[in-house]
Amino acid sequence: MSNKLLINKNIVLGVTGSIAAYKSADLVRRLREAGAEVRVVMTKAACEFITPLTLQTLSGQPVAIELLDADQESAMGHIKLARWADWILIAPASADLIARLVHGRTNDLLSALCLASESPLAIAPAMNNKMWENKATQENVEILTARGVQILGPASGGQACGEQGEGRLLEPTNIVQELARLVVPGKLQTKKVVITAGPTYEHLDPVRYIGNKSSGKMGFAVAKAAREAGAEVILISGPVHLTTPAGVQRIDVESAQQMYDAVMESLGSSNIFIACAAVADYRPKQVEDSKIKKSQHDQLQLNLTSTVDILSAVVNQENKPFTVGFAAETERVIDYAQDKLHRKNLDMIAANKVGKGIGFEVDENALHVFWPQGSQKLPLASKTQLARNLMTLIIEQYYAKNSTQNS
Ligand code: C5P
């Protein structure tokens, strides 16, 4: 079976008049790479930003623009296109197009097509951040959401107009991932997954802390894989330099205590909890209000006290989710991991060796995964791929456990 995300799916891609329309060229390619058949419909304003010829060449199909054009209607008329589409994706979707959809206008081909189609609709808005934040747009988006239209993004960051803020078109790769999640519902659709990632910083004073070398890459990859499987994902992250995977809700924390508080707040009605974070085991007993000064003495004693064990706290919850721990060890990996699985009463543990050049900071990793009835080695792979393989195991064991509990 092909692992292409959108194999054999018919996608009508609507392109509207936004400077982000140049990204549609890349989007067409990526949709096709994912296995989709793509037919592009452009508004006239879109043609001011990118030529129909570009999108025609990349999609390998004629581009439709005019509603009342006999030639275009004979190629594939708007009613036929409306029926052909498994999904309609509009990217970029301008503020005006969003308003036209709300009112069911038919003054151009794209809005007429949306009105005539029973196919599901996803839109990726792109506009100036003030236009996006305007109550008119926000209320329009609310109305469309209530009608079942899927809103992809927008992202925030620098904008073509020179401003900063929310309103950027999602990157084409993220649009394809988000669309794939909608088109081919994953095994975790309707499930909620909470994940911790990265290191914690335990402050000694306002400028110094005790930390560790965790980059957060594994936890972020696991969050991405859970999202790809269709879950609602909450990622609680210590200080890292990573971008949030598309569609994932991220909560930033610093200390173990803050991570614990965020986990406890997010845990309600969650199905799976995955503890990827390298949480500090100890923190300074006292955090000084001002910077600790260098003294005459050549020794400084730190008084440490243990931090709260987040994983154990989750396992001790009354309605505990399926709980997965990580065991990063420098030696006797299997022994320690199996001991931790039983001692901490976990549903699964993913063990890996850490040390110079392996585990932390690097892009590749290997895992040995244990659960009460079995184990499996996941060989060296990119953290993205490894996280997908781990998620497959988690999904299998989650459903195995729940079917025995329910039978
Ligand atoms: O026992 P150990 O700390 O090695 O267990 C590691 C596992 O426990 C990891 O999954 C880690 O995220 C989690 N952990 C935690 N809270 C702590 C310490 C570890 O959730 N304070």
Boltz pocket constraint, residues with backbone or C-beta under 6 A from the ligand:
constraints:
  - pocket:
      binder: B
      contacts: [[A, 196], [A, 256], [A, 275], [A, 276], [A, 277], [A, 278], [A, 279], [A, 280], [A, 281], [A, 307], [A, 308], [A, 309], [A, 310], [A, 311], [A, 312], [A, 324], [A, 325], [A, 326], [A, 327], [A, 328], [A, 340]]
      max_distance: 6.0
